[in-house]
Amino acid sequence: MKKQSKLYSKKEKTAAVILSTALLSVPFLLDASPVTYATNSPKPDPVLIDKLGDTIVPLVGQTDLLDLNSIYGTDPYDYYSQFTIYSDEPEVADTEIGYEYEGLLKIKPIAPGTATFTVHYFSDGVEFEDTFQVTIDSTISSEKKFDIVDAVKKISSFPVEYSSQDDVKALLDKIGKAIPSGTKWGNHAPSLVEEIDDITIGLGHEPYTLGDLNQLFSDIDGDDISTTLVWTSTEQEGPVVSAYNQSEGGSNWKLYPYYSGTSTFRVVARDGLGGVTESEPFTVTVPVNEAPVFNSELKPSRIAEFLSGEGHILNLSSTSELDLNELFYDTTDHDLEYEADVQYYVSGDSTARTTHVSLPDSTLTIGDVKPLLGAGMVMNPVTITNLKAKETEDISTEQAVNIEINLYPLNESIPEEINLFPSNAAGLSSLTINPETQNWIDDSESIIDVSTTVPNPSPTNSSIVYYSEISENITFVAGTQTDESTRVKVYSAYNENSDIVWYQNDLMFNVIDRPAPNGTSQSIDLTKLLGYQGNEEYWANFTTHFNEYVSFPTVADVTYGYVMHTGSYIVTVDNFAPEGAATSLLLTISPPDADSEQSGGSSVFTIPFIKP
């Protein structure tokens, strides 16, 4: 199993210590037999080593980055060999934040002077300690090791302090090695080939994948590279994201957002032979999470705009669906869940009841709401008020609006389903209606909008589309593909006293297939197109006035008949364009209204035919 390398916040480090302490106490809890322990055994002193020589760091300029795992020969994936580094003069020099936890050392110069640094770490259960001095020099531009020249300068400047042989020897012992321990002669550090751009992550979202950070670097020596993320922000208690790597060596890094804010990171690559390179810093921003917004300008919605008006009410038919996500917009693109107050009546009780419910999803229908009420036979209307939207991750405040939506059957004149045959090369298959004559609306009402789920309505779409402007008539056009359905929403308005009420009725338009041609003839089933199957009175009238309802080119033979075993009325087209001049025709059917014996032209079907 591969070990994990993870970037911890200070809170996580504390939790790790608590967990380790708890685990150590387990044997005492499990074993009740008497045991004697030596309580006065002194803690052994750390083993003193000398791997890091004294160094001189510029106050302003280039500072070296050292791989402590390479210098001390420790396992970079061993949590218990974690380094701790202290400065006795932190106002002169300290370590840069974030590096030591990743087994790295980078000096942070603060003011001219000298500070003694102490490095502690564990290896195989033994504690080790290394000390070295860092001098901050304002006259140099890059870091250098304390060398023989520096020693001679000190002896010349302070002859009294270095008057004995022991003092001089101690000074010479401070001379740093040309290269750090664990560094291979002639080794080249990895080269940075690509930087990471600044990143923005929303709270509650899926983790952000950085991918294989090794791909950001190359190594001229062909050495294996391992990479890590170093949190370098100084203004926070911990990073706003958790960065973790599921495999050794630097692949599959991901960022999980913790809370709002910004953190700065660098990518560090090392080759295990002392070569270390880091990227430029990049910033990870987790924006302040905002509550969902009702009727947002960033997501325009006519229905949300309407409901935001005072005294505006929406009546939703029994077969209609209202997508509540059309009413609310979440700037951080979280999934939303909804709650509402529901007012309703139960059969046999004239007293209105109100209950608060959590809606099962973002689609509001009467069929979804009634089972939530837990009462007897719920009567219509059912009224939704005080609608509340909140993020499913429960990471922000809620947004509630006081609107009124009535759920009940209405306007039975608007059908639930309408079938059309597909369009083809002969022309568009369509339905044109006059909504007032069809009793979709009355004189005091008006069509406000017609919308479909098709994003860019066009006759080439594989579904029903609405494509004409709102006018006296409305035209719907079928696509070219069969077995496709589209929900079409029809909104109409009505003034009721001081309230303005919108009605929403959903129609399901289906594109149905037609039978294959039989020789030179083609047929369609009018009962699938017009409905009224089994309505003998309607079809008797249609048969009587067939030539008034159906128009076709005079060069075509059109026959009409009844199929007894299916109860269908069939129109068959044959022998059109017998001289071969025409290859297609459009059959127009203007059926009677349900309560009329004559065709008023309030609905017109156009059906294209291609010559077989």
C-alpha positions in Angstrom: 0.0 0.0 0.0 1.3 3.4 -0.8 1.6 6.0 1.9 -0.1 9.3 1.9 1.4 12.7 2.0 -1.0 15.3 3.3 -0.9 19.0 4.1 -2.3 19.6 7.5 -3.7 22.7 9.1 -2.7 23.5 12.7 -6.1 22.1 13.9 -5.3 18.8 12.1 -1.9 18.6 13.7 -3.5 19.0 17.1 -6.0 16.3 16.3 -3.2 14.0 15.2 -1.4 14.5 18.5 -4.6 13.8 20.4 -5.2 10.7 18.4 -1.7 9.4 19.0 -2.1 10.0 22.7 -5.4 8.2 22.8 -3.9 5.2 20.9 -1.0 5.0 23.4 -3.5 4.7 26.2 -5.4 1.8 24.8 -3.3 -1.0 26.4 -4.0 0.5 29.8 -7.7 0.4 29.1 -7.7 -3.2 27.8 -5.5 -4.9 30.3 -6.7 -4.9 33.9 -3.8 -6.9 35.4 -1.4 -5.1 37.7 1.6 -3.7 36.0 4.5 -1.7 37.5 6.1 1.1 35.5 9.2 3.1 36.1 8.0 6.7 36.5 11.3 8.4 37.3 13.3 7.3 34.2 14.8 10.4 32.7 14.1 11.2 29.0 17.3 10.4 27.0 19.1 13.4 25.6 18.9 13.9 21.8 21.7 12.5 19.8 23.8 15.5 18.7 24.8 15.5 15.0 26.4 18.1 12.7 25.0 18.0 9.2 24.3 21.7 8.6 27.1 24.2 8.8 26.7 27.9 9.6 25.5 30.0 6.7 25.2 33.6 5.7 21.8 34.8 4.3 21.2 38.1 2.5 18.7 40.4 4.1 17.2 40.9 0.7 18.0 38.4 -2.0 18.1 34.7 -2.9 17.6 32.2 -0.1 18.5 28.5 -0.5 15.9 25.8 -0.1 17.2 22.6 1.5 15.8 19.0 1.5 16.1 17.9 5.1 15.1 14.3 4.2 18.1 14.1 1.9 20.5 15.7 4.4 19.5 13.6 7.3 18.5 10.4 5.4 14.9 10.3 6.7 11.8 8.9 5.0 9.8 11.8 3.6 6.6 9.8 4.0 7.2 8.9 7.7 4.9 11.1 9.8 6.9 10.4 13.0 10.2 11.7 11.5 8.6 15.2 11.2 11.0 18.0 11.7 10.7 20.9 14.2 13.0 23.8 13.8 13.5 26.6 16.3 15.3 30.0 16.2 16.7 31.5 19.3 16.4 35.0 17.7 13.2 34.9 15.7 13.4 38.7 15.3 16.6 38.2 13.3 15.8 35.1 11.4 13.1 32.4 11.4 11.9 29.6 9.1 9.5 30.3 6.3 6.0 29.0 7.2 5.0 25.6 5.9 8.3 24.2 4.7 9.5 22.4 7.8 6.5 20.2 7.9 7.2 19.0 4.4 10.8 18.2 5.4 12.3 21.4 3.9 14.2 24.3 5.3 14.0 27.9 4.0 15.4 30.7 6.1 13.3 33.8 6.5 15.6 36.8 7.0 14.2 39.6 9.2 17.0 41.9 10.4 20.8 42.0 10.4 22.3 39.8 13.1 23.0 36.2 14.0 20.5 33.5 15.2 21.1 29.9 16.3 18.8 27.4 14.7 18.1 23.9 16.3 16.7 21.1 14.2 14.9 18.2 16.0 13.6 15.0 14.3 13.1 11.3 15.1 14.4 8.3 13.2 13.7 4.7 14.3 12.5 6.1 17.6 15.6 8.0 18.4 15.6 11.8 18.7 18.3 13.8 16.9 19.4 17.4 17.3 21.5 19.6 15.0 22.4 23.2 15.6 23.8 25.8 13.3 24.1 29.6 13.1 22.6 31.9 10.5 23.9 35.4 10.0 21.7 37.9 8.2 23.9 40.2 6.1 22.6 43.3 4.3 25.7 43.6 2.1 25.2 40.4 0.0 22.6 39.3 -2.5 22.6 35.5 -2.3 23.1 32.9 0.5 26.6 31.6 1.1 28.2 29.1 3.5 30.5 30.3 6.3 33.9 29.7 4.8 37.6 30.2 5.7 37.6 33.8 4.5 34.7 34.6 6.9 36.7 32.9 9.7 39.8 34.9 9.0 37.7 38.1 9.0 36.2 37.3 12.4 39.6 36.5 13.9 41.0 39.8 12.6 38.0 41.8 13.8 37.8 40.2 17.2 41.3 39.0 18.2 40.6 38.9 21.9 37.7 36.5 21.4 39.8 34.1 19.3 43.1 34.3 21.3 43.2 30.6 22.2 43.7 27.5 20.0 40.3 26.1 21.2 38.5 29.3 20.2 40.0 29.3 16.8 39.2 25.5 16.3 35.6 26.1 17.4 35.4 28.9 14.8 36.8 26.8 12.0 34.3 24.0 12.9 31.6 26.4 11.8 32.8 26.4 8.2 30.0 25.0 6.1 30.4 22.3 3.6 30.6 23.2 0.0 27.4 21.2 -0.6 25.0 19.9 2.1 25.2 16.4 3.3 23.1 14.0 1.2 23.8 16.0 -1.9 25.4 14.3 -4.8 28.4 16.0 -6.5 27.4 17.2 -10.0 23.7 16.8 -9.4 21.3 19.2 -11.1 18.2 20.3 -9.3 14.8 19.7 -11.2 13.8 22.4 -13.6 10.4 24.1 -13.5 8.7 23.8 -16.9 5.1 25.0 -16.1 3.5 27.2 -13.4 0.1 26.8 -11.8 -2.4 29.6 -12.3 -4.4 31.0 -9.4 -7.4 28.8 -8.5 -10.9 29.5 -7.3 -12.9 26.7 -5.5 -16.5 27.0 -4.2 -17.5 25.7 -0.8 -19.4 22.5 -1.0 -18.1 21.6 -4.4 -16.2 18.5 -5.5 -12.5 18.6 -4.8 -10.3 20.5 -7.2 -7.9 18.1 -9.0 -4.4 19.5 -9.5 -3.3 16.2 -11.1 0.3 15.0 -11.3 2.5 17.8 -10.1 5.6 15.9 -11.3 4.6 17.0 -14.8 5.4 20.6 -13.9 9.1 19.7 -13.6 11.9 18.0 -15.6 15.3 16.6 -14.5 18.3 16.8 -16.8 20.0 13.9 -14.9 17.0 11.7 -15.3 16.4 11.4 -11.6 13.0 10.4 -10.2 11.2 13.5 -9.0 8.8 13.8 -6.0 6.7 16.8 -5.5 4.7 18.3 -2.6 2.6 21.4 -1.9 3.9 23.9 0.6 1.4 26.3 2.3 3.1 29.7 2.4 0.4 32.0 3.7 1.2 33.9 6.9 -2.0 35.7 7.7 -4.1 32.6 8.8 -4.2 29.9 11.4 -4.3 27.3 8.6 -5.0 26.9 4.9 -8.5 27.5 3.5 -8.2 24.2 1.7 -6.8 20.8 2.5 -4.3 19.5 0.0 -3.6 15.8 -0.1 -1.9 13.3 -2.3 -3.1 9.7 -2.6 0.2 8.3 -3.8 3.9 8.7 -3.2 5.9 10.8 -5.5 3.5 13.6 -6.3 0.6 12.4 -8.4 -3.2 12.8 -8.0 -3.1 16.0 -5.8 -6.5 17.4 -4.9 -7.7 20.4 -3.0 -10.7 20.4 -0.6 -12.1 23.7 0.5 -12.5 24.3 4.2 -13.8 27.8 4.6 -13.9 31.2 2.8 -10.6 33.0 2.3 -7.3 32.8 0.4 -4.2 30.7 0.8 -0.9 30.8 -1.1 1.0 27.6 -2.1 4.2 26.7 -3.8 5.0 23.4 -5.5 8.4 22.0 -4.5 10.2 19.3 -6.4 13.1 17.2 -5.2 15.2 14.5 -6.7 16.3 12.7 -3.5 19.9 13.7 -4.1 19.8 17.2 -2.6 18.3 18.9 -5.7 15.3 21.1 -4.8 13.3 23.5 -6.9 10.1 25.4 -6.1 7.5 27.1 -8.3 6.3 30.7 -8.0 3.5 31.0 -5.5 -0.1 30.6 -6.6 -3.3 31.6 -4.8 -6.3 29.4 -3.9 -9.4 31.5 -3.3 -12.5 30.1 -1.7 -15.2 32.8 -2.1 -17.6 33.8 0.6 -20.6 31.6 0.1 -23.8 33.5 -0.6 -27.4 32.4 -0.1 -29.5 31.6 -3.2 -31.1 34.6 -4.9 -34.7 34.8 -5.9 -35.4 36.4 -9.3 -31.7 37.0 -9.9 -30.6 39.3 -12.8 -27.8 36.7 -13.4 -30.4 34.1 -14.3 -33.5 35.9 -15.9 -36.8 34.0 -15.6 -40.2 35.4 -16.6 -42.0 33.3 -14.1 -39.6 34.5 -11.3 -40.0 38.1 -12.4 -43.8 37.7 -12.4 -44.0 36.1 -8.9 -41.7 38.8 -7.4 -44.5 41.3 -8.1 -46.9 42.2 -5.2 -50.2 40.4 -5.5 -49.0 38.1 -8.3 -50.2 34.5 -8.1 -49.4 31.4 -10.2 -52.0 28.7 -10.8 -50.3 25.5 -11.8 -52.5 22.9 -13.5 -52.7 19.3 -12.3 -50.4 18.1 -15.1 -47.9 20.9 -15.0 -44.5 21.0 -13.5 -42.7 24.1 -12.1 -38.9 23.9 -11.9 -38.1 25.8 -8.7 -34.5 26.2 -10.0 -35.9 28.7 -12.5 -37.0 30.9 -9.5 -33.7 30.8 -7.6 -30.1 31.3 -8.6 -27.0 30.2 -6.6 -23.9 32.1 -7.4 -21.7 29.2 -6.4 -23.7 26.7 -8.4 -24.7 24.4 -5.6 -27.6 22.0 -5.7 -30.6 23.5 -4.0 -33.3 21.9 -1.8 -36.7 23.5 -1.0 -39.1 23.8 1.8 -42.6 25.5 1.9 -45.7 26.1 3.8 -48.7 24.3 2.3 -52.3 25.3 2.9 -55.0 22.7 2.0 -58.4 21.3 2.8 -59.5 17.8 3.7 -62.7 16.3 2.5 -65.5 17.0 5.0 -63.7 19.8 6.8 -64.1 23.4 5.7 -61.2 24.6 7.9 -58.0 25.4 6.1 -54.9 23.5 7.4 -51.3 24.6 7.1 -48.2 22.5 7.3 -44.5 22.9 6.6 -43.0 20.4 4.2 -39.6 19.6 2.6 -40.1 19.1 -1.1 -38.6 15.9 -2.6 -36.8 17.7 -5.4 -36.8 21.0 -7.4 -39.8 20.0 -9.6 -43.1 21.2 -8.0 -46.2 19.2 -8.9 -49.5 18.5 -7.2 -48.7 14.8 -7.3 -45.5 15.3 -5.3 -47.0 17.6 -2.7 -50.2 15.8 -1.7 -48.5 12.7 -0.3 -46.4 15.0 2.0 -49.5 16.3 3.8 -50.3 13.1 5.7 -54.0 13.8 5.9 -57.2 12.3 4.6 -58.5 13.0 1.1 -56.9 16.3 0.3 -59.1 18.6 -1.8 -58.1 21.2 -4.3 -56.8 23.9 -4.3 -53.5 23.3 -2.5 -51.6 26.5 -2.0 -47.8 26.9 -1.7 -46.5 29.9 0.3 -43.3 30.9 2.1 -41.0 29.0 -0.3 -37.5 28.6 1.0 -34.4 27.5 -0.9 -31.1 26.4 0.7 -28.0 24.6 -0.4 -27.9 20.9 0.0 -24.5 21.1 1.7 -26.0 23.4 4.4 -23.1 25.8 4.2 -24.9 29.1 3.8 -27.9 31.0 5.0 -31.3 30.3 3.5 -33.4 32.4 1.1 -37.1 32.5 1.7 -39.8 34.4 -0.4 -43.4 34.8 0.3 -45.1 33.9 -2.9 -48.4 32.1 -3.7 -48.7 29.1 -6.0 -52.0 27.3 -6.3 -51.9 23.6 -7.4 -55.2 22.4 -8.8 -56.8 21.2 -12.1 -57.9 24.1 -14.3 -58.8 24.9 -17.9 -59.7 21.4 -19.1 -60.0 22.8 -22.6 -56.2 22.6 -22.9 -55.3 19.0 -23.7 -52.6 17.1 -21.9 -51.1 15.6 -25.0 -51.0 16.4 -28.7 -49.5 14.2 -31.4 -47.8 15.3 -34.7 -46.2 13.4 -37.5 -42.6 14.2 -38.2 -41.5 16.9 -40.7 -39.6 15.8 -43.8 -38.2 17.1 -47.1 -41.8 17.7 -48.3 -42.3 20.4 -45.7 -43.1 21.1 -42.0 -45.5 19.1 -40.0 -47.3 21.6 -37.8 -50.3 22.5 -35.7 -51.6 26.1 -35.7 -54.3 27.0 -33.2 -56.3 30.0 -32.2 -56.3 29.7 -28.4 -59.3 31.9 -27.8 -61.5 29.9 -30.2 -60.2 26.7 -28.7 -61.3 27.9 -25.3 -57.7 27.9 -24.0 -58.4 31.5 -22.9 -61.5 33.7 -22.8 -61.9 37.3 -23.8 -60.4 38.8 -20.7 -57.3 36.6 -20.7 -54.3 36.7 -22.9 -51.4 34.5 -23.9 -48.2 35.7 -22.1 -45.6 33.2 -23.2 -45.0 29.8 -24.8 -41.8 28.0 -23.9 -40.3 24.6 -24.5 -37.3 22.7 -23.3 -35.6 23.1 -26.6 -32.8 25.7 -26.1 -32.7 27.0 -29.7 -36.1 26.3 -31.4 -35.8 25.2 -35.0 -37.7 22.7 -37.2 -34.5 20.7 -37.4 -34.6 19.9 -33.7 -35.5 16.3 -32.9 -38.6 17.4 -30.9 -41.6 19.7 -31.0 -40.7 23.3 -31.0 -42.6 26.5 -30.8 -41.3 29.0 -33.4 -43.9 31.7 -34.2 -44.3 35.0 -32.4 -47.2 35.4 -29.9 -50.1 36.6 -32.0 -53.7 35.6 -32.6 -52.6 32.1 -33.6 -49.8 29.9 -32.2 -47.9 27.4 -34.4 -46.1 24.3 -33.2 -43.7 22.4 -35.5 -42.6 18.8 -35.3 -39.0 17.8 -35.7 -37.8 15.2 -38.1 -37.2 12.5 -35.5 -40.0 10.2 -34.2 -40.4 8.9 -30.6 -39.5 12.3 -29.3 -41.6 14.3 -26.8 -41.4 17.9 -25.6 -43.2 19.6 -22.7 -44.6 22.9 -23.8 -45.6 25.4 -21.2 -48.4 27.8 -22.0 -48.7 30.9 -19.7 -51.8 33.0 -19.7 -52.8 36.0 -17.5 -56.0 37.0 -15.9 -56.8 39.9 -13.6 -58.7 38.9 -10.5 -59.8 41.8 -8.4 -56.5 43.4 -7.2 -54.4 40.3 -8.0 -52.7 39.4 -11.2 -52.9 35.6 -11.8 -50.9 33.6 -14.3 -52.1 30.2 -15.4 -49.5 27.6 -16.4 -50.7 24.6 -18.5 -48.2 22.0 -19.7 -48.8 20.2 -23.0 -46.9 17.1 -24.0 -46.2 17.2 -27.7 -45.2 13.8 -29.2 -43.7 13.1 -32.6 -45.2 9.8 -33.7 -44.2 7.6 -36.6 -46.5 7.0 -39.6 -46.9 3.7 -41.3 -44.5 2.8 -44.1 -45.8 3.4 -47.7 -47.7 0.5 -49.2 -46.6 0.6 -52.9 -47.6 4.1 -54.1 -50.0 4.8 -51.2 -49.4 6.3 -47.8 -51.7 6.4 -44.8 -52.1 8.2 -41.5 -54.3 7.4 -38.5 -56.4 10.5 -37.8 -57.5 9.3 -34.4 -53.8 9.4 -33.3 -53.6 12.9 -34.6 -56.9 14.4 -33.5 -57.9 12.2 -30.6 -61.6 11.6 -29.9 -61.2 7.9 -30.3 -64.6 6.3 -29.5 -66.5 9.6 -29.9 -68.9 8.4 -32.5 -70.7 11.7 -32.7 -67.5 13.6 -33.5 -66.4 11.2 -36.2 -69.8 11.0 -37.7 -69.7 14.8 -38.2 -66.1 14.6 -39.5 -67.1 11.9 -42.0 -70.1 14.0 -43.2 -67.9 17.1 -43.8 -64.7 15.4 -44.8 -64.1 17.4 -47.9 -64.6 20.6 -45.9 -62.0 19.6 -43.3 -59.4 18.0 -45.5 -57.7 19.9 -48.4 -55.2 18.4 -50.8 -53.9 18.9 -54.4 -56.4 17.9 -57.0 -53.9 15.6 -58.7 -53.9 13.3 -55.7 -56.3 10.5 -54.8 -57.3 10.8 -51.1 -59.5 8.2 -49.6 -60.9 8.0 -46.1 -62.2 5.1 -44.2 -62.9 3.4 -40.8 -61.0 0.4 -39.5 -63.5 -1.5 -37.4 -61.1 -3.7 -35.4 -58.9 -0.8 -34.3 -61.6 1.9 -34.1 -59.3 4.1 -36.3 -60.2 6.6 -39.0 -57.6 6.4 -41.8 -56.7 8.9 -44.6 -54.8 7.4 -47.5 -52.9 9.4 -50.2 -52.3 7.7 -53.5 -51.5 8.5 -57.2 -50.4 12.1 -56.5 -48.6 13.7 -59.3 -49.4 10.9 -61.8 -47.4 12.7 -64.5 -44.3 12.8 -62.3 -44.1 16.5 -62.1 -44.5 16.7 -58.3 -42.7 14.6 -55.8 -44.4 15.8 -52.6 -47.6 17.4 -51.2 -48.9 18.9 -48.0 -52.2 17.6 -46.7 -54.1 20.2 -44.6 -56.7 19.1 -42.0 -58.8 21.7 -40.2 -61.0 19.6 -37.9 -64.1 20.8 -36.2 -64.0 21.9 -32.6 -65.4 19.4 -30.1 -68.6 21.5 -29.6 -69.0 22.5 -33.3 -70.3 20.8 -36.3 -68.4 23.0 -38.7 -64.8 23.8 -39.1 -63.9 27.2 -37.8 -60.2 27.0 -38.7 -59.3 27.3 -35.0 -56.8 24.4 -35.4 -55.0 23.4 -38.6 -52.7 20.4 -39.0 -50.3 20.3 -41.9 -48.9 16.9 -42.9 -46.1 16.5 -45.5 -46.0 13.6 -47.9 -43.1 12.5 -50.1 -43.9 10.5 -53.2 -42.8 6.8 -52.7 
